[in-house]
């Protein structure tokens, strides 16, 4: 089913407001790729260590891919799901999809059957693109096992990534090269992007179960946000940008588009490694990169750091979870460039950032001042504004905010105030200097190494274990990852279950980073007046047990 403007909460008044302000235009991402192909045709656009592509070749190849997709029935508004790692083929697919006016839906290559089936079913994806093998996993085999349950899926495209000849795939598959060869002679290089206020992409905030939350963004909400991000991160035509984050996640996708908007060069990193990161900075004269705090810590702990030439770096951006003051201080002192903290989220885009021109001692611990285009208010329990310095719910209004959750009208109503401000789910306060501090989250989301983990997804899986009577997933503090997943379990009839038992039961259904790192057995959970598990109290009890265990003391269940 094609996604149209009728699926969104976008109104003519919003379009008029943000267009008049100069935030929204008629420019599309296809126009960006086309412009670069004309103005800097021979400049290398993207490279991944195995191959590289110029802007003119990217435009030509994406046109061939788009023509092949069109011949196979992909039309404006159809969802094209892409599960590819950090390779140049990802950009071929992105450019091809926007040229057709289709809707781009990317997700990470470490998602497995349960997660993938949910995304494809809920989005009603028309076409799917996967690698043949990546990190010793057979993607076509996984999809073939799901195909009977995905009647709306018309095309499945496989991208061979290995140096060895690709493994033959079964019926119903077409390779990327075959798509290019099958292009429509009547329209060999299509370029028919939709209006910039139509949905360009959807991305999922949660996993395979529980409340579906597919975020819809238009070209305008995306490009205005990322044009600002490129300027903030000092990405221009002379920049060399390291794509460290997976392109299946929002931060990786954003870096790819920032490079296109600036006409910069982007270098893909397939898997994070601190030593290789420093190698790439030196080799390609990297000017900027985006990193979660966990990776930043690993870079700072790399023994060779002090012997490296990092003089090309202009700025480093970290975010995705709270960054320890100690880490930000050390990073600003040792990387030879400003290291700033950015506050954003998939639904909103950028909200605020610290200022690299200001001494970090002035802003550390905050997420900086909200951008001029993003209005931020702090509300109390009665939805009224609270005084400066008072904690409350963070709500926002601006041109980078999504145009709604797909196929979830109830969530759309719940997520906006009566006067049209988006409820972020975060809590915080604004100080007298105008800087925003995040004090907590009103949602139960766990942030592990910069990646969002939704507890209910994991709970719905583990509750099916024959020894589990009830389960609650919580985040527990970790100095490296920010938070780890802890499985709190009530077993059936006092049965024994180990952490490894839980991992073995869950690992075929979700990505590895979502698996629990800790397990605690309970006889009962703390329950609130509404009958829900009070996870704050659960977390306190888990921490008490862990502290007692570290001291060698008894901690009764």
N, C-alpha and C positions, 0 to 999 in steps of 0.2 A: 504494500500500500504506500503510495506516495505521500510525503509529508508536505503540507501546505501551510500558508499563513493562518488558515482557520484553526490549525492545531495549536496556535500560540496565544499568548495574552497580549500581543502587540496591538496597539491602537493607532488610529490616524493621528491622534493628539501627540502620542509619543514620537511618531515619525516627524511630525511638524516641529516639535520642540527641539529635538536633537539635530535635525537638519538645519534649522535656523541658527543654531549655536555653532554650526560648522563641524560638529562631531561626526555626523553621518553624511555619506556622499553616495554617488552612484558607482564608485569604484569597486571592482570585484577582485578576488584573489587571482582569477584567471588573467585579469588585466595586469596584475603585478608580474606574473611570470612572463607574459607577452612583452611587457615593457623592458624587462631585463634582457630578454632574448634579442631585442632590437638595439638596445643601448650598449650592452656589454656582452655581445654574443660569444666571444671567445674566452671570457673569464670563467675559471672553474667555479662552479656553484656549490656542489656537494661532493664529498669524497668519504669513503668508508674504509680505507686501508686495502681494499681489494679492487676498487674501481673508482673512477671519478667522472663527473659529467659537467660540461659547460652549460651556460644558460641557453644557448641556441640548441644544443643537443637535447637538453631537458624539454624544451618546448616541442621539438620535433617528435621525440619519443613519446611524450605524454599525449600528443595528438594522435599518434598511431594507436596507443592503448585506448584512448577515448573512442576512436572510430571502431575498434574491435568490440568494445563494451556496448556501443550504440547498436551495432549489428546484432548483438545478443540480447537486445531488448531493454537496456538500461536507459531510462528516461528521466527528465527533470523531476526531482522530488523523491526518486527511488533511493533507498538506503543501500550504500555499498560499505560493507564491514571489512576492515583491514586489520589483520593480526600479523604484523611484520616487525622484525627487530630493527635496530638502527643501521639500515642499509639504504643506498640510494634508490632502490626500488620503491621504498616508501613514498618518496617524493614523486616518482613517476605516477603512482596511483593517486596521490593527493591532487596533483595538477590535472590528471585525466578526469577525475570526478568533478572538480569544480568547473572544468570546461563544458561538461555535460549538464551542469545545473543539478546534479544529483547530490545526495546528502552523505557526507563523509562520517563514518563511525569507526574510530580506531580504539583498540584495546591491546593490552600487553601480550607478548608471546608466551608468558608463563601462565596464562589462564588455561584451565583445563575443562573437561567435558561439562561439568555442572554449570560453570560460569559462562562458557561459550554458548551452550544451548539456551540459557536464559536470555542473553543479549540478542541472539539471532531471532528467537521467538518473539520477544517483546518489541524489538525494533522492526519486525517483519522484513528483515534484510532480504533484498532481491539478489544481491551478489556478495560473495565472500572471497577474500584473498588471503591465502596463508602461505608460509614457506613449506618446502617439502620436508626438510628436517632442520631442527635448530636445537642445539644442546641435547642431542641424542633423543629427541622426541619426534615421533611421526605424526605430523598434523593431518595429512589426508586420511590416515587410518582413524584418527579421532573423529573427523567430520563424517566419514563413511558410516561410523557407528551411530551418528545422530541423524543422518539424512532422512530416515523414515519419519522422524518427528518434526521435520522442518518443511512442510509442504509448500511454503511460500518462497523457499530458496530456489532460485532459478539457475544461477551460475556459481560454479566453484572454480576459482583460479588458483593455480599453484605456482609459486616462484622458487625455482631451484636456486639454492644458496651455496651449496658445497662446491669444492673444487672438483670432486669426482662426478662422473655422469649421474644425472638425476635418476632416482629410483622410479620405475614405471608406476603410474597411478591407474586406478580403475576407471570404469566408465563414468562419465559425468564431469570429468576434469578437463581443463584447458590450461596450458602454460602461458606465461606472460608473453613469450616470443610468439606463440600461436595467435594470441590476441592481436599482436601487432601485424602479423601476416594476414589476418582475416579482416583487415580494415575495409570499410565500406567504400567502394570506388566512387560512389556518388557524394560522399562526405568524408574524404580521407583524413582530414585533420580538423574535426569539429571544434568550434569555440562558441558555445551557446549558453553562457552562464546565466543564471536567474538574477532577478532584481536583488540588489544588495540588502533588501529588507526581508528576503525570504530565508528560510532555514538553510544554513550551509553545512552544519554539522550537529551531531548529537553525541554525547558522551555520558557514560554511566558513573554515578557517584557511589553506588552500592553494588552488591554482588548478585548472587543467583537466587536468593530467596528474600522473603520479607517485602518491604515496601519498594516497588520499582521507582527509581529516580533517574530518568534519562533527561539530561539537561539539553535544552535546545538553544543554539546560538545562531544568529544570522551572520552574514558577511560583515555587516556594519558593527555589531557588538564585538566581533572578533578583531577586525582590522584596526578599529580605533584603539582598542586596548593594546594591541601588539605594536602599533606604531609608537605609542607612548612608551611601551616597554623597551623597544629598540633604542629610542632616544635616551631613556634612563640608563640603559646598560652600555651606552657608548658604542652601539653597533651602527657603523656606517659602511660605505663601500670599501674602505680599507681594512675593515675588521676581519679577523679570523676567529670564528665562533666554535667552541667545542660543545658538541651535543652530547653531554654526559648522561642526562636523564633519558630513560626509555621513551621513544617516540609514541608508544602506546599510551603513555600518561600525558596529562595536560601540559606539564612543564616541558616535556620533550617536544611535543607538538608545537608549543608556543615558540620554542627556540628555532625550530625549522622555519616557521612563518616569519619570525623576526629577521632572519637572514635574508629571506626573499624580499621583504619590504625594504631592506637597506641595500640590497644588491651585494651583500657580503659573501664570504665563503664560509661554509659550515663543514666541520669535520666530525663525522659520526664516530662515537666510541661504542663498541658493541657490548662490552661488559665493564663495569667500573673496577678499576684497580689503581691504587694510589701511585704506584711506580710508573705504570703506563700513562696515567694522566700527566705526570710531570714530563715524561718522554714526549708526549704529544704537544705539550705547551712549548717545549724547546724546539721541536722539529718544525712545527707549523707556525711558530710565533703567535700563539693564541693570545687574543686580546681580552676575551671575556668568556665566562662560563657560569652556568647555574648549577648549584649543588645543594642537596639536602645536608643538614648539619652532620649526619653520620659520615658522609663522604668527606666533608670538610675536616672532621676529626681525624679520619684516616690519612688524609694528605698531610696534616700537621704532624702526625706521628711517623710519617715516612722518614727513615733515617737519612736519606740522601737529600732531603729538602734544602738544607743550608748550602749545598754544593751546586744547586740548580740555577740556571739563568732564567729568571722569571720577569725580566725587564720588559717583555712585550705586554704584560698584563696591564689593562686599563682599570678593570673593575671586576669583582666577583660578587655574585648574588646568591644569597642563601635564603631559604624559607621552607615552608611546608610543615614546620613544627617549631616550637620554641627553641631557640638556639641559646645554649648556655653562655652567660656573660664571659666566663673564662675563655671559651672557644672564640667568641667574636673578638675579644681583646687580643688574643694570640694571633689570630688570622690577620688582623689589621696591622700587627707589628711585623709579621714574618713573610707575608706574601708580596709585600712591596707595592700594594695598591689598595684602594679602599675596598673593604668587604662589607656589603650592606645587607640589611635584613628587609625582606619584602613580605607584606601581608596581602594575601589574595586567596581566592577559592574558585573552584570551577564555575559555580553559579554566577559569580560576580566579576571575575577577572581581577585586576589590580585595585587595591583599596588605598594602600599607603606604603611608604618605604622610608627607611632612614636615609640620611643625607651624607654621602661620602665626602662632601666638602666640609662637614662639621666634625669636630673631634669626637671620636666614638664615645669618649667618656660622657658626653652630653646626652647621647641618645641610647646607649646600650641598655637593654632591658625593655625598650619600647619597640614598636614597629613603625615609628616615625609619624609624620604628619599625613593626613589624608590628602590625596591629590585634589587639585582645584575642581576637576570635573566630577569628583565623587563626594557626594554629601553623606555625612555620617552623623548619626544621632545616638545617644545612649538613653535607653528607656528603662523606667522602673516597672514594677509589677502591674501598674495601672496603665501602662503604655504612654505615660507622660515623661517628658524630658527631665533628667535628673541634673543636679548642679555639677559644675566642673569638679573633677576629681572623685566623683561618686561612681561606684561600679553599677553596671546594669547590662541590659541586652543591647548588643550592637546591631543597629539597623542601617540600611544604606539605600541610596537612590543615585542612579547615574546611567550613562550611555553604554557602559560595558556589561551591565547586568543581563543575564539570560532572558529569553522571551518565554520562559515557562518550562515546566516539567512535561515531557511528552506523555500523553495518555494518562494523566493523573490530575484531574481537575480539583479533587479534594486537597491534594498537597499544594496546588497553586493557591487555593483560598487560604490555607493555613500559613503559607510562607510569606504572605504580604500583610502589612497592617491595613486597617480600613482606609487610610489615606495614602496608600501606595508605596510604602517603604518595605524593602526586602528584609526579612528576619534572617540574620546570618547564622543563628544558633550559637554564636560565640558571646562571651561575656567580657567586659572590659571597662576602661574609663579613659577619658581624655584629660590630660593635665593642663596647667595654666600656660604651658608653652605650646599647646595645641597638638602634643604628641599623643598617640594612641597606645595603650598598653592592653594586651590580651591577658585576662586573669583566669580564664577557664572556658570550658565548653558546656553548653547546656545539653548537648547531644552526647550520646554514649560512644561516639566514634573513637577508635584507637588509631593513633598515628605512629607507625613503625617505620623508622628510616625514611620519613617523608612520604610514605604511602598510606593512604586511608584504608582502614580495615573496619568493616561494619560487623559488630558482634552478632547480630541476629542471623546473618548469613551462616556463620560458623555454628551457632547454637542449633539452627535447623538441621544441620548435618549430623552433629555429634549426638543429638537427642535420639537418633535412630539406632545408636549402638545398643546392642541387646543388654548391656550391663548398666546403662545410664537411665536413671529415673527423671532427673532434671539437670539442666546445665545453664550456667550463666558465664559469658565471656567478658572479661574486664581487661583494662590495660594496667600494667604495673610498671613503675619507673625503671628505666635502664639508662645508664650513663652514656651508652654508645648509640642505641637506636631511639632514644627518647622514651618509647614505650614498647614493652613486649606483651604478647597475648598470654593471659592466664585463664585456663579452663577450670571453673569452679563446678564441681560435680556432686550430685547426690546419686549414689548408686542404688540399684535394685537389690533389696534384701541383703544389703551389706556386702555386695560382691566386690572383689578386688579389681581395680583397673589402674593401669600405669600410664604415664605420659606417653610412652612409646605406643601403647595400645591405641590411645586417642589419635596420635599422629598417623599410624598405619591405617586407621579407619577413615581418615579425612583426606589423605594426601592425593588420592586420585580425583578428588572433587574440586580442590582449590589450589591456588598458587602456593608455592613453598613458603613465601614470606608471611602468609596468613596463618600458618600452622602454630599451635600453642607452643610456647617455650617453658611453660610452668603449669603445674596441675595441683589443685587442692581439693580434698574430699570434705564434704559437709554432710551433716545429718539434716540440716534445714537451712534455708536462706532467710536473711532479714527481709520482711515484707512490710510495705508501706500501707497507708490507709486505703489506697485504691486497689490493693491486691497485687501490685507490681513488686518485683525484687528491687530493693534499694541498693543499687550497685555502689553507691558511695560508702555505705556501711560495709559492704562485702569487701571493697578494696582496703578499707581500714583493717579489717580482720586478717586479710591475706598479708598485709604488710606487718601486722603484729606477729603472725606466725613466722614470716621470713626473718624478722629481726631476732625472734627467740631462737630459731634454728641456727642463725649465724653465731649466736652466743652459746650454743650447745645446750639450750634450755628446753624443757618440755613445753609444747604448745598444744593443748588439748583441742580436739575437733569440736 
